[in-house]
Amino acid sequence: MTAPIVHLVRLLKWGRTLARHGALTGIERDPMTPPAVRRLVRIARFGARVPAQPAYADAFQAIGPAAIKLGQALATRPDLVGEAAAADLLRLQDALPPVRFAEIRAAIEQALGKPIDALFQSIEEQPVGAASIAQVHRAVTTDGRQVAIKVLRPGVEEDFARAIDTYEWAAAQAEALGGELARLRPRLVIATFRQWTARELDLRREAASASELAEAMVAEPGYEIPAIDWQRTARRVMTLEWIDGIKLSRRDDLIAAGHDLGAIAGRLVRAFLRQAISEGFFHADMHQGNLLVRADGSIVAIDFGIMGRIDRRARMWLAEILHGLITGDYARVAEIHFEAGYVPPHHNLGEFTTALRAVGEPIRGLPVKDISIGNMLDGLFAITRDFDMQTQPHLLLLQKTMVMVEGVATTLDPDLNMWETAGPFVKEWMRTELGPEAFVADRIVKDVRTLARLPDLIRTIEARYPPPGGAPPPPPLPEVQVVRLGGGWRYAAVAVVAAAAGAVMMALIG
């Protein structure tokens, strides 16, 4: 177990790095920053030559891979960090310094257990993309197929393990203070972050996510997933079909190629809705660098390290919440929050309904094109503090992805509105899932499953209460007092289940 002094040294070092690049200037100048935090920022930058223009991307890159993932998340939220900071952080998406090809070649051979010439005719030494966790090289297989090889950066697992260990320690200290920090549940949030990281650091799991999403999106025309080459995929290497296309970040190139940007934006929104609401399994890193457009206008998604899941009941709640806020049925939206357990039962349903009205009424009567689902969701989550609503990591990931998709889509087509595109889809899905046909179908399935369990239930009863003449029942067991371990064990348990640093928590909330 890492000593507390080690965690403190790491946190101070990271703060010093941020200050040296000017990344803490905004916090120091913000009048809403608590005086104690402002003093810490001044201490962090003491003696440093702070640049006039903050270099956010350089600061996050200097800290390490986990911080880079934080920076990538913040790059999608200019409403939180400002346009200038978001634009600078975009450099973290796929433009990092690459690892030398000699190291990459050795990593491929070690991961796949064969000489590289036995697997590939050729590999381009210059990567086509270099991100925080892995870099991608174009190659040709021995059977002549064009593929992309994604390779983990050497040492990245160890870097992430150290960083998350410190995030967990820091969050445990913060959550122990109670109040607002406890409500935000940083330990749970970072436990979720650790799960996402585990998927990104095992490329076999990322490949499996891509395969699962491809199956789920068969019914959505114009949205494709590259095929996985499982024979050339291992924990640290993933090989997949090469895609020729234009990144959505290159808007001018899309126009020059004759693409209909409005149609592409609408296709993107519908694809996300099908994933999130119909399938409950969605690509949660849908920034411009991870989306390509083929010559025929179809969208191809890449990089499946971060995926989100929502069960059927939560999807129904989400659809009803979105529909209720638009139609003004605030009472039903409030009921859903209480039914889902998002709002503790000691709060008043009527008061929460009024708070929801304060979020929904400003958009009532506005033209559909002026309604932003991202802003609406931000307003909804802004009232969580007043009603002791604890952080729901799966909903935060969905909110972040929905805002990201809306941002990408409106960059392509400024006149597109998320709700105008989503409304018919959500209404149809609600009719299918909540209508009388769905009720009857669900009841039939439930009853059939109950009937199927009856034989096992009868056998269980017979085993518990055997017929006369069978084996006698076992003798009653004496009561034994259980010895409960004391304080030292409790402190160890707290350390094991601790979760993450406030900075990472901000990325997930944002």
Secondary structure, DSSP 8 states (H G I E B T S, - for coil): ---HHHHHHHHHHHHHHHHHTTTTHHHHH-TTS-HHHHHHHHHHTTT----SS--HHHHHHHH-HHHHHHHHHHHT-HHHH-HHHHHHHGGGTTBS----HHHHHHHHHHHHTS-GGGTEEEE-SS-SEE-SSEEEEEEEETTS-EEEEEEE-TTHHHHHHHHHHHHHHHHHHHHTT-HHHHHH-HHHHHHHHHHHHHHHT-HHHHHHHHHHHHHHTTTSTTEE---B-GGG--SSEEEEE----EETT-HHHHHHTT--HHHHHHHHHHHHHIIIIIISEEES---GGGEEE-TTS-EEE---SSEEE--HHHHHHHHHHHHHHHHT-HHHHHHHHHHTTSS-TTS-HHHHHHHHHHHHGGGTTS-GGG--HHHHHHHHHHTTTTTT----HHHHHHHHHHHHHHHHHHHH-TT--HHHHHHHHHHHHHHHHHSHHHHHHHHHHHHHHHHHHHHHHHHHHHHHS--TTS----------------HHHHHHHHHHT----HHHHHHHH-
